[in-house]
Amino acid sequence: MNFSKRQYIVGANKIMNKKIVLSFPGSRGSEIPLLYFAAKHYEDLGYEKVFVNNPIIQDTSYEVLLNTLIENAKTIIESLNLSEYDNVEI
């Protein structure tokens, strides 16, 4: 995670502007470069980026893969304290 891009606005009241983007890259399809480009774009705008990886498990059903991805995403999202952020993009 890149913490150096956080922006802080100081005025009459100190306001912390924290932003985060969660990216779900998916499989190894042609959309992958677009998702990474989008995440990089958000990072350039000052967002902290977090990737939820898609585990590749051979010889399993689509349902098992989907459930594994969902559980992986839940674990990562629950480990983040999203209430600290002013803006969350998924």
PyMOL Python script that loads the backbone (N, CA, C, O; Angstrom):
from pymol import cmd

cmd.read_pdbstr("""\
ATOM      1  N   MET A   1       0.831  -1.176   0.000  1.00  0.00           N
ATOM      2  CA  MET A   1       0.000   0.000   0.000  1.00  0.00           C
ATOM      3  C   MET A   1       0.875   1.237   0.000  1.00  0.00           C
ATOM      4  O   MET A   1       1.945   1.259   0.607  1.00  0.00           O
ATOM      5  N   ASN A   2       0.414   2.250  -0.677  1.00  0.00           N
ATOM      6  CA  ASN A   2       1.191   3.470  -0.802  1.00  0.00           C
ATOM      7  C   ASN A   2       0.591   4.535   0.104  1.00  0.00           C
ATOM      8  O   ASN A   2      -0.460   5.098  -0.203  1.00  0.00           O
ATOM      9  N   PHE A   3       1.255   4.811   1.217  1.00  0.00           N
ATOM     10  CA  PHE A   3       0.749   5.784   2.165  1.00  0.00           C
ATOM     11  C   PHE A   3       1.254   7.191   1.870  1.00  0.00           C
ATOM     12  O   PHE A   3       0.770   8.151   2.468  1.00  0.00           O
ATOM     13  N   SER A   4       2.207   7.334   0.970  1.00  0.00           N
ATOM     14  CA  SER A   4       2.801   8.642   0.708  1.00  0.00           C
ATOM     15  C   SER A   4       1.882   9.556  -0.086  1.00  0.00           C
ATOM     16  O   SER A   4       2.114  10.764  -0.131  1.00  0.00           O
ATOM     17  N   LYS A   5       0.846   9.014  -0.712  1.00  0.00           N
ATOM     18  CA  LYS A   5      -0.021   9.824  -1.547  1.00  0.00           C
ATOM     19  C   LYS A   5      -1.201  10.435  -0.782  1.00  0.00           C
ATOM     20  O   LYS A   5      -1.994  11.174  -1.366  1.00  0.00           O
ATOM     21  N   ARG A   6      -1.325  10.138   0.506  1.00  0.00           N
ATOM     22  CA  ARG A   6      -2.436  10.705   1.274  1.00  0.00           C
ATOM     23  C   ARG A   6      -2.326  12.219   1.288  1.00  0.00           C
ATOM     24  O   ARG A   6      -1.239  12.782   1.412  1.00  0.00           O
ATOM     25  N   GLN A   7      -3.467  12.857   1.158  1.00  0.00           N
ATOM     26  CA  GLN A   7      -3.479  14.312   1.132  1.00  0.00           C
ATOM     27  C   GLN A   7      -4.038  14.828   2.455  1.00  0.00           C
ATOM     28  O   GLN A   7      -4.993  14.270   2.995  1.00  0.00           O
ATOM     29  N   TYR A   8      -3.452  15.868   2.956  1.00  0.00           N
ATOM     30  CA  TYR A   8      -3.918  16.485   4.187  1.00  0.00           C
ATOM     31  C   TYR A   8      -4.269  17.937   3.899  1.00  0.00           C
ATOM     32  O   TYR A   8      -3.468  18.673   3.324  1.00  0.00           O
ATOM     33  N   ILE A   9      -5.446  18.340   4.292  1.00  0.00           N
ATOM     34  CA  ILE A   9      -5.907  19.710   4.097  1.00  0.00           C
ATOM     35  C   ILE A   9      -5.973  20.359   5.477  1.00  0.00           C
ATOM     36  O   ILE A   9      -6.614  19.834   6.387  1.00  0.00           O
ATOM     37  N   VAL A  10      -5.318  21.483   5.623  1.00  0.00           N
ATOM     38  CA  VAL A  10      -5.310  22.172   6.906  1.00  0.00           C
ATOM     39  C   VAL A  10      -6.028  23.500   6.740  1.00  0.00           C
ATOM     40  O   VAL A  10      -5.675  24.309   5.882  1.00  0.00           O
ATOM     41  N   GLY A  11      -7.038  23.714   7.570  1.00  0.00           N
ATOM     42  CA  GLY A  11      -7.790  24.962   7.547  1.00  0.00           C
ATOM     43  C   GLY A  11      -8.090  25.348   8.978  1.00  0.00           C
ATOM     44  O   GLY A  11      -7.286  25.102   9.877  1.00  0.00           O
ATOM     45  N   ALA A  12      -9.273  25.966   9.197  1.00  0.00           N
ATOM     46  CA  ALA A  12      -9.680  26.324  10.549  1.00  0.00           C
ATOM     47  C   ALA A  12      -9.755  25.063  11.410  1.00  0.00           C
ATOM     48  O   ALA A  12      -9.339  25.064  12.569  1.00  0.00           O
ATOM     49  N   ASN A  13     -10.283  24.008  10.837  1.00  0.00           N
ATOM     50  CA  ASN A  13     -10.279  22.694  11.478  1.00  0.00           C
ATOM     51  C   ASN A  13      -9.386  21.795  10.640  1.00  0.00           C
ATOM     52  O   ASN A  13      -9.426  21.847   9.411  1.00  0.00           O
ATOM     53  N   LYS A  14      -8.598  20.987  11.285  1.00  0.00           N
ATOM     54  CA  LYS A  14      -7.717  20.086  10.547  1.00  0.00           C
ATOM     55  C   LYS A  14      -8.561  18.946   9.972  1.00  0.00           C
ATOM     56  O   LYS A  14      -9.205  18.205  10.714  1.00  0.00           O
ATOM     57  N   ILE A  15      -8.552  18.817   8.656  1.00  0.00           N
ATOM     58  CA  ILE A  15      -9.326  17.790   7.972  1.00  0.00           C
ATOM     59  C   ILE A  15      -8.352  16.856   7.275  1.00  0.00           C
ATOM     60  O   ILE A  15      -7.456  17.307   6.561  1.00  0.00           O
ATOM     61  N   MET A  16      -8.522  15.571   7.478  1.00  0.00           N
ATOM     62  CA  MET A  16      -7.672  14.600   6.806  1.00  0.00           C
ATOM     63  C   MET A  16      -8.476  13.991   5.667  1.00  0.00           C
ATOM     64  O   MET A  16      -9.540  13.416   5.894  1.00  0.00           O
ATOM     65  N   ASN A  17      -7.978  14.114   4.457  1.00  0.00           N
ATOM     66  CA  ASN A  17      -8.650  13.595   3.274  1.00  0.00           C
ATOM     67  C   ASN A  17      -7.963  12.299   2.865  1.00  0.00           C
ATOM     68  O   ASN A  17      -6.947  12.315   2.171  1.00  0.00           O
ATOM     69  N   LYS A  18      -8.529  11.174   3.304  1.00  0.00           N
ATOM     70  CA  LYS A  18      -7.946   9.875   2.991  1.00  0.00           C
ATOM     71  C   LYS A  18      -8.852   9.168   1.999  1.00  0.00           C
ATOM     72  O   LYS A  18     -10.067   9.108   2.186  1.00  0.00           O
ATOM     73  N   LYS A  19      -8.250   8.632   0.937  1.00  0.00           N
ATOM     74  CA  LYS A  19      -9.014   7.968  -0.115  1.00  0.00           C
ATOM     75  C   LYS A  19      -8.383   6.614  -0.395  1.00  0.00           C
ATOM     76  O   LYS A  19      -7.166   6.448  -0.317  1.00  0.00           O
ATOM     77  N   ILE A  20      -9.234   5.652  -0.721  1.00  0.00           N
ATOM     78  CA  ILE A  20      -8.739   4.309  -1.011  1.00  0.00           C
ATOM     79  C   ILE A  20      -9.516   3.739  -2.189  1.00  0.00           C
ATOM     80  O   ILE A  20     -10.711   3.994  -2.335  1.00  0.00           O
ATOM     81  N   VAL A  21      -8.834   2.967  -3.026  1.00  0.00           N
ATOM     82  CA  VAL A  21      -9.489   2.272  -4.136  1.00  0.00           C
ATOM     83  C   VAL A  21      -9.173   0.786  -3.996  1.00  0.00           C
ATOM     84  O   VAL A  21      -8.022   0.399  -3.792  1.00  0.00           O
ATOM     85  N   LEU A  22     -10.222  -0.044  -4.110  1.00  0.00           N
ATOM     86  CA  LEU A  22     -10.074  -1.493  -4.065  1.00  0.00           C
ATOM     87  C   LEU A  22     -10.242  -2.020  -5.471  1.00  0.00           C
ATOM     88  O   LEU A  22     -11.229  -1.713  -6.139  1.00  0.00           O
ATOM     89  N   SER A  23      -9.295  -2.806  -5.923  1.00  0.00           N
ATOM     90  CA  SER A  23      -9.335  -3.344  -7.281  1.00  0.00           C
ATOM     91  C   SER A  23      -9.400  -4.866  -7.224  1.00  0.00           C
ATOM     92  O   SER A  23      -8.650  -5.509  -6.490  1.00  0.00           O
ATOM     93  N   PHE A  24     -10.302  -5.419  -8.004  1.00  0.00           N
ATOM     94  CA  PHE A  24     -10.478  -6.866  -8.107  1.00  0.00           C
ATOM     95  C   PHE A  24     -10.046  -7.280  -9.505  1.00  0.00           C
ATOM     96  O   PHE A  24     -10.876  -7.318 -10.413  1.00  0.00           O
ATOM     97  N   PRO A  25      -8.749  -7.595  -9.705  1.00  0.00           N
ATOM     98  CA  PRO A  25      -8.237  -7.842 -11.052  1.00  0.00           C
ATOM     99  C   PRO A  25      -8.900  -8.973 -11.815  1.00  0.00           C
ATOM    100  O   PRO A  25      -8.932  -8.921 -13.044  1.00  0.00           O
ATOM    101  N   GLY A  26      -9.424  -9.982 -11.161  1.00  0.00           N
ATOM    102  CA  GLY A  26     -10.105 -11.048 -11.888  1.00  0.00           C
ATOM    103  C   GLY A  26      -9.158 -12.104 -12.405  1.00  0.00           C
ATOM    104  O   GLY A  26      -8.173 -12.445 -11.749  1.00  0.00           O
ATOM    105  N   SER A  27      -9.456 -12.621 -13.579  1.00  0.00           N
ATOM    106  CA  SER A  27      -8.685 -13.734 -14.136  1.00  0.00           C
ATOM    107  C   SER A  27      -7.510 -13.213 -14.954  1.00  0.00           C
ATOM    108  O   SER A  27      -7.035 -12.099 -14.730  1.00  0.00           O
ATOM    109  N   ARG A  28      -7.051 -14.005 -15.887  1.00  0.00           N
ATOM    110  CA  ARG A  28      -5.918 -13.605 -16.727  1.00  0.00           C
ATOM    111  C   ARG A  28      -6.393 -13.133 -18.092  1.00  0.00           C
ATOM    112  O   ARG A  28      -5.708 -13.342 -19.093  1.00  0.00           O
ATOM    113  N   GLY A  29      -7.543 -12.506 -18.141  1.00  0.00           N
ATOM    114  CA  GLY A  29      -8.108 -12.060 -19.407  1.00  0.00           C
ATOM    115  C   GLY A  29      -7.510 -10.762 -19.902  1.00  0.00           C
ATOM    116  O   GLY A  29      -6.607 -10.196 -19.287  1.00  0.00           O
ATOM    117  N   SER A  30      -8.025 -10.310 -21.013  1.00  0.00           N
ATOM    118  CA  SER A  30      -7.507  -9.098 -21.652  1.00  0.00           C
ATOM    119  C   SER A  30      -7.856  -7.828 -20.889  1.00  0.00           C
ATOM    120  O   SER A  30      -7.303  -6.766 -21.175  1.00  0.00           O
ATOM    121  N   GLU A  31      -8.775  -7.922 -19.912  1.00  0.00           N
ATOM    122  CA  GLU A  31      -9.162  -6.730 -19.150  1.00  0.00           C
ATOM    123  C   GLU A  31      -8.150  -6.369 -18.066  1.00  0.00           C
ATOM    124  O   GLU A  31      -8.218  -5.272 -17.512  1.00  0.00           O
ATOM    125  N   ILE A  32      -7.223  -7.253 -17.755  1.00  0.00           N
ATOM    126  CA  ILE A  32      -6.262  -7.026 -16.678  1.00  0.00           C
ATOM    127  C   ILE A  32      -5.483  -5.722 -16.838  1.00  0.00           C
ATOM    128  O   ILE A  32      -5.414  -4.958 -15.875  1.00  0.00           O
ATOM    129  N   PRO A  33      -4.895  -5.423 -17.995  1.00  0.00           N
ATOM    130  CA  PRO A  33      -4.165  -4.151 -18.115  1.00  0.00           C
ATOM    131  C   PRO A  33      -5.053  -2.938 -17.841  1.00  0.00           C
ATOM    132  O   PRO A  33      -4.590  -1.946 -17.278  1.00  0.00           O
ATOM    133  N   LEU A  34      -6.312  -3.011 -18.232  1.00  0.00           N
ATOM    134  CA  LEU A  34      -7.223  -1.889 -17.980  1.00  0.00           C
ATOM    135  C   LEU A  34      -7.472  -1.699 -16.494  1.00  0.00           C
ATOM    136  O   LEU A  34      -7.525  -0.566 -16.014  1.00  0.00           O
ATOM    137  N   LEU A  35      -7.627  -2.796 -15.760  1.00  0.00           N
ATOM    138  CA  LEU A  35      -7.862  -2.693 -14.320  1.00  0.00           C
ATOM    139  C   LEU A  35      -6.636  -2.149 -13.596  1.00  0.00           C
ATOM    140  O   LEU A  35      -6.764  -1.332 -12.683  1.00  0.00           O
ATOM    141  N   TYR A  36      -5.453  -2.596 -13.997  1.00  0.00           N
ATOM    142  CA  TYR A  36      -4.234  -2.071 -13.383  1.00  0.00           C
ATOM    143  C   TYR A  36      -4.020  -0.601 -13.764  1.00  0.00           C
ATOM    144  O   TYR A  36      -3.554   0.187 -12.942  1.00  0.00           O
ATOM    145  N   PHE A  37      -4.354  -0.235 -14.988  1.00  0.00           N
ATOM    146  CA  PHE A  37      -4.252   1.158 -15.415  1.00  0.00           C
ATOM    147  C   PHE A  37      -5.203   2.028 -14.597  1.00  0.00           C
ATOM    148  O   PHE A  37      -4.836   3.120 -14.163  1.00  0.00           O
ATOM    149  N   ALA A  38      -6.426   1.539 -14.388  1.00  0.00           N
ATOM    150  CA  ALA A  38      -7.402   2.293 -13.593  1.00  0.00           C
ATOM    151  C   ALA A  38      -6.904   2.468 -12.160  1.00  0.00           C
ATOM    152  O   ALA A  38      -7.030   3.551 -11.589  1.00  0.00           O
ATOM    153  N   ALA A  39      -6.341   1.411 -11.575  1.00  0.00           N
ATOM    154  CA  ALA A  39      -5.814   1.507 -10.215  1.00  0.00           C
ATOM    155  C   ALA A  39      -4.662   2.506 -10.151  1.00  0.00           C
ATOM    156  O   ALA A  39      -4.559   3.271  -9.192  1.00  0.00           O
ATOM    157  N   LYS A  40      -3.806   2.504 -11.152  1.00  0.00           N
ATOM    158  CA  LYS A  40      -2.692   3.461 -11.207  1.00  0.00           C
ATOM    159  C   LYS A  40      -3.219   4.891 -11.326  1.00  0.00           C
ATOM    160  O   LYS A  40      -2.677   5.815 -10.720  1.00  0.00           O
ATOM    161  N   HIS A  41      -4.275   5.059 -12.110  1.00  0.00           N
ATOM    162  CA  HIS A  41      -4.887   6.379 -12.264  1.00  0.00           C
ATOM    163  C   HIS A  41      -5.401   6.888 -10.913  1.00  0.00           C
ATOM    164  O   HIS A  41      -5.173   8.044 -10.556  1.00  0.00           O
ATOM    165  N   TYR A  42      -6.093   6.026 -10.167  1.00  0.00           N
ATOM    166  CA  TYR A  42      -6.580   6.424  -8.844  1.00  0.00           C
ATOM    167  C   TYR A  42      -5.416   6.740  -7.911  1.00  0.00           C
ATOM    168  O   TYR A  42      -5.492   7.683  -7.123  1.00  0.00           O
ATOM    169  N   GLU A  43      -4.339   5.958  -7.993  1.00  0.00           N
ATOM    170  CA  GLU A  43      -3.168   6.227  -7.165  1.00  0.00           C
ATOM    171  C   GLU A  43      -2.598   7.609  -7.488  1.00  0.00           C
ATOM    172  O   GLU A  43      -2.202   8.345  -6.583  1.00  0.00           O
ATOM    173  N   ASP A  44      -2.555   7.959  -8.763  1.00  0.00           N
ATOM    174  CA  ASP A  44      -2.069   9.281  -9.169  1.00  0.00           C
ATOM    175  C   ASP A  44      -2.966  10.401  -8.645  1.00  0.00           C
ATOM    176  O   ASP A  44      -2.511  11.532  -8.475  1.00  0.00           O
ATOM    177  N   LEU A  45      -4.236  10.091  -8.389  1.00  0.00           N
ATOM    178  CA  LEU A  45      -5.173  11.073  -7.839  1.00  0.00           C
ATOM    179  C   LEU A  45      -5.112  11.141  -6.313  1.00  0.00           C
ATOM    180  O   LEU A  45      -5.873  11.881  -5.691  1.00  0.00           O
ATOM    181  N   GLY A  46      -4.204  10.366  -5.711  1.00  0.00           N
ATOM    182  CA  GLY A  46      -4.028  10.426  -4.267  1.00  0.00           C
ATOM    183  C   GLY A  46      -4.706   9.315  -3.495  1.00  0.00           C
ATOM    184  O   GLY A  46      -4.776   9.369  -2.267  1.00  0.00           O
ATOM    185  N   TYR A  47      -5.205   8.311  -4.189  1.00  0.00           N
ATOM    186  CA  TYR A  47      -5.849   7.191  -3.514  1.00  0.00           C
ATOM    187  C   TYR A  47      -4.808   6.162  -3.094  1.00  0.00           C
ATOM    188  O   TYR A  47      -3.825   5.936  -3.799  1.00  0.00           O
ATOM    189  N   GLU A  48      -5.028   5.550  -1.957  1.00  0.00           N
ATOM    190  CA  GLU A  48      -4.259   4.375  -1.567  1.00  0.00           C
ATOM    191  C   GLU A  48      -4.898   3.208  -2.311  1.00  0.00           C
ATOM    192  O   GLU A  48      -6.122   3.081  -2.304  1.00  0.00           O
ATOM    193  N   LYS A  49      -4.107   2.356  -2.949  1.00  0.00           N
ATOM    194  CA  LYS A  49      -4.708   1.262  -3.718  1.00  0.00           C
ATOM    195  C   LYS A  49      -4.469  -0.074  -3.038  1.00  0.00           C
ATOM    196  O   LYS A  49      -3.402  -0.331  -2.479  1.00  0.00           O
ATOM    197  N   VAL A  50      -5.489  -0.914  -3.101  1.00  0.00           N
ATOM    198  CA  VAL A  50      -5.431  -2.252  -2.530  1.00  0.00           C
ATOM    199  C   VAL A  50      -5.962  -3.217  -3.577  1.00  0.00           C
ATOM    200  O   VAL A  50      -7.047  -3.010  -4.120  1.00  0.00           O
ATOM    201  N   PHE A  51      -5.208  -4.265  -3.862  1.00  0.00           N
ATOM    202  CA  PHE A  51      -5.648  -5.285  -4.814  1.00  0.00           C
ATOM    203  C   PHE A  51      -6.172  -6.495  -4.056  1.00  0.00           C
ATOM    204  O   PHE A  51      -5.571  -6.936  -3.076  1.00  0.00           O
ATOM    205  N   VAL A  52      -7.292  -7.022  -4.516  1.00  0.00           N
ATOM    206  CA  VAL A  52      -7.819  -8.285  -4.014  1.00  0.00           C
ATOM    207  C   VAL A  52      -7.489  -9.310  -5.079  1.00  0.00           C
ATOM    208  O   VAL A  52      -8.111  -9.337  -6.141  1.00  0.00           O
ATOM    209  N   ASN A  53      -6.513 -10.150  -4.794  1.00  0.00           N
ATOM    210  CA  ASN A  53      -6.039 -11.109  -5.788  1.00  0.00           C
ATOM    211  C   ASN A  53      -7.015 -12.252  -5.991  1.00  0.00           C
ATOM    212  O   ASN A  53      -7.743 -12.650  -5.081  1.00  0.00           O
ATOM    213  N   ASN A  54      -7.008 -12.763  -7.199  1.00  0.00           N
ATOM    214  CA  ASN A  54      -7.839 -13.899  -7.569  1.00  0.00           C
ATOM    215  C   ASN A  54      -6.963 -15.144  -7.554  1.00  0.00           C
ATOM    216  O   ASN A  54      -6.125 -15.323  -8.437  1.00  0.00           O
ATOM    217  N   PRO A  55      -7.151 -16.009  -6.553  1.00  0.00           N
ATOM    218  CA  PRO A  55      -6.318 -17.214  -6.522  1.00  0.00           C
ATOM    219  C   PRO A  55      -6.668 -18.141  -7.678  1.00  0.00           C
ATOM    220  O   PRO A  55      -7.842 -18.358  -7.980  1.00  0.00           O
ATOM    221  N   ILE A  56      -5.655 -18.676  -8.313  1.00  0.00           N
ATOM    222  CA  ILE A  56      -5.880 -19.608  -9.417  1.00  0.00           C
ATOM    223  C   ILE A  56      -5.759 -21.020  -8.858  1.00  0.00           C
ATOM    224  O   ILE A  56      -4.684 -21.447  -8.436  1.00  0.00           O
ATOM    225  N   ILE A  57      -6.868 -21.730  -8.865  1.00  0.00           N
ATOM    226  CA  ILE A  57      -6.909 -23.088  -8.338  1.00  0.00           C
ATOM    227  C   ILE A  57      -7.268 -24.012  -9.494  1.00  0.00           C
ATOM    228  O   ILE A  57      -8.336 -23.885 -10.093  1.00  0.00           O
ATOM    229  N   GLN A  58      -6.386 -24.924  -9.795  1.00  0.00           N
ATOM    230  CA  GLN A  58      -6.608 -25.842 -10.913  1.00  0.00           C
ATOM    231  C   GLN A  58      -7.662 -26.887 -10.555  1.00  0.00           C
ATOM    232  O   GLN A  58      -7.803 -27.280  -9.397  1.00  0.00           O
ATOM    233  N   ASP A  59      -8.391 -27.323 -11.565  1.00  0.00           N
ATOM    234  CA  ASP A  59      -9.340 -28.437 -11.442  1.00  0.00           C
ATOM    235  C   ASP A  59     -10.396 -28.221 -10.369  1.00  0.00           C
ATOM    236  O   ASP A  59     -10.717 -29.143  -9.619  1.00  0.00           O
ATOM    237  N   THR A  60     -10.936 -27.018 -10.289  1.00  0.00           N
ATOM    238  CA  THR A  60     -12.048 -26.756  -9.377  1.00  0.00           C
ATOM    239  C   THR A  60     -13.177 -26.119 -10.163  1.00  0.00           C
ATOM    240  O   THR A  60     -12.981 -25.591 -11.257  1.00  0.00           O
ATOM    241  N   SER A  61     -14.346 -26.181  -9.586  1.00  0.00           N
ATOM    242  CA  SER A  61     -15.517 -25.636 -10.270  1.00  0.00           C
ATOM    243  C   SER A  61     -15.532 -24.113 -10.176  1.00  0.00           C
ATOM    244  O   SER A  61     -14.852 -23.510  -9.346  1.00  0.00           O
ATOM    245  N   TYR A  62     -16.324 -23.522 -11.045  1.00  0.00           N
ATOM    246  CA  TYR A  62     -16.482 -22.066 -11.045  1.00  0.00           C
ATOM    247  C   TYR A  62     -17.022 -21.605  -9.700  1.00  0.00           C
ATOM    248  O   TYR A  62     -16.597 -20.574  -9.179  1.00  0.00           O
ATOM    249  N   GLU A  63     -17.954 -22.360  -9.137  1.00  0.00           N
ATOM    250  CA  GLU A  63     -18.562 -21.991  -7.859  1.00  0.00           C
ATOM    251  C   GLU A  63     -17.522 -21.956  -6.739  1.00  0.00           C
ATOM    252  O   GLU A  63     -17.529 -21.045  -5.910  1.00  0.00           O
ATOM    253  N   VAL A  64     -16.635 -22.941  -6.714  1.00  0.00           N
ATOM    254  CA  VAL A  64     -15.576 -22.970  -5.695  1.00  0.00           C
ATOM    255  C   VAL A  64     -14.634 -21.781  -5.882  1.00  0.00           C
ATOM    256  O   VAL A  64     -14.251 -21.131  -4.909  1.00  0.00           O
ATOM    257  N   LEU A  65     -14.264 -21.499  -7.126  1.00  0.00           N
ATOM    258  CA  LEU A  65     -13.395 -20.346  -7.396  1.00  0.00           C
ATOM    259  C   LEU A  65     -14.056 -19.042  -6.970  1.00  0.00           C
ATOM    260  O   LEU A  65     -13.413 -18.186  -6.362  1.00  0.00           O
ATOM    261  N   LEU A  66     -15.339 -18.891  -7.287  1.00  0.00           N
ATOM    262  CA  LEU A  66     -16.068 -17.679  -6.923  1.00  0.00           C
ATOM    263  C   LEU A  66     -16.135 -17.524  -5.410  1.00  0.00           C
ATOM    264  O   LEU A  66     -15.897 -16.437  -4.884  1.00  0.00           O
ATOM    265  N   ASN A  67     -16.458 -18.605  -4.709  1.00  0.00           N
ATOM    266  CA  ASN A  67     -16.524 -18.546  -3.249  1.00  0.00           C
ATOM    267  C   ASN A  67     -15.168 -18.226  -2.636  1.00  0.00           C
ATOM    268  O   ASN A  67     -15.089 -17.491  -1.653  1.00  0.00           O
ATOM    269  N   THR A  68     -14.100 -18.774  -3.211  1.00  0.00           N
ATOM    270  CA  THR A  68     -12.750 -18.481  -2.728  1.00  0.00           C
ATOM    271  C   THR A  68     -12.415 -17.006  -2.927  1.00  0.00           C
ATOM    272  O   THR A  68     -11.852 -16.369  -2.036  1.00  0.00           O
ATOM    273  N   LEU A  69     -12.760 -16.464  -4.090  1.00  0.00           N
ATOM    274  CA  LEU A  69     -12.518 -15.050  -4.359  1.00  0.00           C
ATOM    275  C   LEU A  69     -13.307 -14.168  -3.397  1.00  0.00           C
ATOM    276  O   LEU A  69     -12.778 -13.187  -2.875  1.00  0.00           O
ATOM    277  N   ILE A  70     -14.563 -14.513  -3.163  1.00  0.00           N
ATOM    278  CA  ILE A  70     -15.399 -13.724  -2.252  1.00  0.00           C
ATOM    279  C   ILE A  70     -14.824 -13.753  -0.839  1.00  0.00           C
ATOM    280  O   ILE A  70     -14.748 -12.715  -0.182  1.00  0.00           O
ATOM    281  N   GLU A  71     -14.420 -14.924  -0.368  1.00  0.00           N
ATOM    282  CA  GLU A  71     -13.838 -15.025   0.972  1.00  0.00           C
ATOM    283  C   GLU A  71     -12.526 -14.244   1.069  1.00  0.00           C
ATOM    284  O   GLU A  71     -12.263 -13.586   2.076  1.00  0.00           O
ATOM    285  N   ASN A  72     -11.710 -14.319   0.028  1.00  0.00           N
ATOM    286  CA  ASN A  72     -10.457 -13.565  -0.008  1.00  0.00           C
ATOM    287  C   ASN A  72     -10.745 -12.064   0.045  1.00  0.00           C
ATOM    288  O   ASN A  72     -10.083 -11.327   0.776  1.00  0.00           O
ATOM    289  N   ALA A  73     -11.723 -11.620  -0.724  1.00  0.00           N
ATOM    290  CA  ALA A  73     -12.094 -10.199  -0.731  1.00  0.00           C
ATOM    291  C   ALA A  73     -12.602  -9.767   0.640  1.00  0.00           C
ATOM    292  O   ALA A  73     -12.228  -8.702   1.130  1.00  0.00           O
ATOM    293  N   LYS A  74     -13.454 -10.586   1.265  1.00  0.00           N
ATOM    294  CA  LYS A  74     -13.976 -10.255   2.600  1.00  0.00           C
ATOM    295  C   LYS A  74     -12.846 -10.109   3.608  1.00  0.00           C
ATOM    296  O   LYS A  74     -12.835  -9.176   4.411  1.00  0.00           O
ATOM    297  N   THR A  75     -11.895 -11.035   3.559  1.00  0.00           N
ATOM    298  CA  THR A  75     -10.772 -10.996   4.497  1.00  0.00           C
ATOM    299  C   THR A  75      -9.973  -9.708   4.342  1.00  0.00           C
ATOM    300  O   THR A  75      -9.627  -9.063   5.332  1.00  0.00           O
ATOM    301  N   ILE A  76      -9.686  -9.341   3.115  1.00  0.00           N
ATOM    302  CA  ILE A  76      -8.905  -8.126   2.869  1.00  0.00           C
ATOM    303  C   ILE A  76      -9.692  -6.885   3.268  1.00  0.00           C
ATOM    304  O   ILE A  76      -9.156  -5.995   3.927  1.00  0.00           O
ATOM    305  N   ILE A  77     -10.956  -6.822   2.876  1.00  0.00           N
ATOM    306  CA  ILE A  77     -11.773  -5.646   3.183  1.00  0.00           C
ATOM    307  C   ILE A  77     -11.982  -5.502   4.684  1.00  0.00           C
ATOM    308  O   ILE A  77     -11.926  -4.392   5.212  1.00  0.00           O
ATOM    309  N   GLU A  78     -12.223  -6.618   5.382  1.00  0.00           N
ATOM    310  CA  GLU A  78     -12.413  -6.552   6.830  1.00  0.00           C
ATOM    311  C   GLU A  78     -11.136  -6.142   7.555  1.00  0.00           C
ATOM    312  O   GLU A  78     -11.205  -5.597   8.657  1.00  0.00           O
ATOM    313  N   SER A  79      -9.974  -6.395   6.957  1.00  0.00           N
ATOM    314  CA  SER A  79      -8.713  -6.008   7.598  1.00  0.00           C
ATOM    315  C   SER A  79      -8.443  -4.507   7.472  1.00  0.00           C
ATOM    316  O   SER A  79      -7.610  -3.957   8.193  1.00  0.00           O
ATOM    317  N   LEU A  80      -9.150  -3.854   6.554  1.00  0.00           N
ATOM    318  CA  LEU A  80      -8.997  -2.413   6.369  1.00  0.00           C
ATOM    319  C   LEU A  80      -9.997  -1.690   7.257  1.00  0.00           C
ATOM    320  O   LEU A  80     -11.125  -2.155   7.420  1.00  0.00           O
ATOM    321  N   ASN A  81      -9.611  -0.585   7.818  1.00  0.00           N
ATOM    322  CA  ASN A  81     -10.538   0.229   8.598  1.00  0.00           C
ATOM    323  C   ASN A  81     -11.097   1.299   7.666  1.00  0.00           C
ATOM    324  O   ASN A  81     -10.617   2.433   7.646  1.00  0.00           O
ATOM    325  N   LEU A  82     -12.120   0.922   6.892  1.00  0.00           N
ATOM    326  CA  LEU A  82     -12.642   1.826   5.867  1.00  0.00           C
ATOM    327  C   LEU A  82     -13.306   3.068   6.450  1.00  0.00           C
ATOM    328  O   LEU A  82     -13.489   4.056   5.739  1.00  0.00           O
ATOM    329  N   SER A  83     -13.671   3.036   7.730  1.00  0.00           N
ATOM    330  CA  SER A  83     -14.270   4.224   8.344  1.00  0.00           C
ATOM    331  C   SER A  83     -13.263   5.369   8.446  1.00  0.00           C
ATOM    332  O   SER A  83     -13.659   6.519   8.638  1.00  0.00           O
ATOM    333  N   GLU A  84     -11.971   5.072   8.322  1.00  0.00           N
ATOM    334  CA  GLU A  84     -10.937   6.115   8.350  1.00  0.00           C
ATOM    335  C   GLU A  84     -10.889   6.922   7.062  1.00  0.00           C
ATOM    336  O   GLU A  84     -10.301   8.002   7.027  1.00  0.00           O
ATOM    337  N   TYR A  85     -11.500   6.409   6.011  1.00  0.00           N
ATOM    338  CA  TYR A  85     -11.376   7.020   4.691  1.00  0.00           C
ATOM    339  C   TYR A  85     -12.580   7.892   4.370  1.00  0.00           C
ATOM    340  O   TYR A  85     -13.721   7.548   4.678  1.00  0.00           O
ATOM    341  N   ASP A  86     -12.298   9.027   3.744  1.00  0.00           N
ATOM    342  CA  ASP A  86     -13.352   9.930   3.307  1.00  0.00           C
ATOM    343  C   ASP A  86     -13.975   9.462   2.006  1.00  0.00           C
ATOM    344  O   ASP A  86     -15.136   9.763   1.731  1.00  0.00           O
ATOM    345  N   ASN A  87     -13.220   8.729   1.203  1.00  0.00           N
ATOM    346  CA  ASN A  87     -13.706   8.287  -0.101  1.00  0.00           C
ATOM    347  C   ASN A  87     -13.202   6.877  -0.362  1.00  0.00           C
ATOM    348  O   ASN A  87     -12.001   6.617  -0.297  1.00  0.00           O
ATOM    349  N   VAL A  88     -14.135   5.957  -0.660  1.00  0.00           N
ATOM    350  CA  VAL A  88     -13.796   4.570  -0.965  1.00  0.00           C
ATOM    351  C   VAL A  88     -14.341   4.252  -2.345  1.00  0.00           C
ATOM    352  O   VAL A  88     -15.539   4.386  -2.590  1.00  0.00           O
ATOM    353  N   GLU A  89     -13.464   3.830  -3.247  1.00  0.00           N
ATOM    354  CA  GLU A  89     -13.868   3.448  -4.605  1.00  0.00           C
ATOM    355  C   GLU A  89     -13.618   1.960  -4.774  1.00  0.00           C
ATOM    356  O   GLU A  89     -12.574   1.447  -4.373  1.00  0.00           O
ATOM    357  N   ILE A  90     -14.586   1.268  -5.374  1.00  0.00           N
ATOM    358  CA  ILE A  90     -14.444  -0.172  -5.619  1.00  0.00           C
ATOM    359  C   ILE A  90     -14.636  -0.425  -7.091  1.00  0.00           C
ATOM    360  O   ILE A  90     -14.561  -1.570  -7.536  1.00  0.00           O
TER     361      ILE A  90
END
""", "prot")
cmd.dss("prot")
cmd.show_as("cartoon", "prot")
cmd.util.cbc("prot")
cmd.orient("prot")
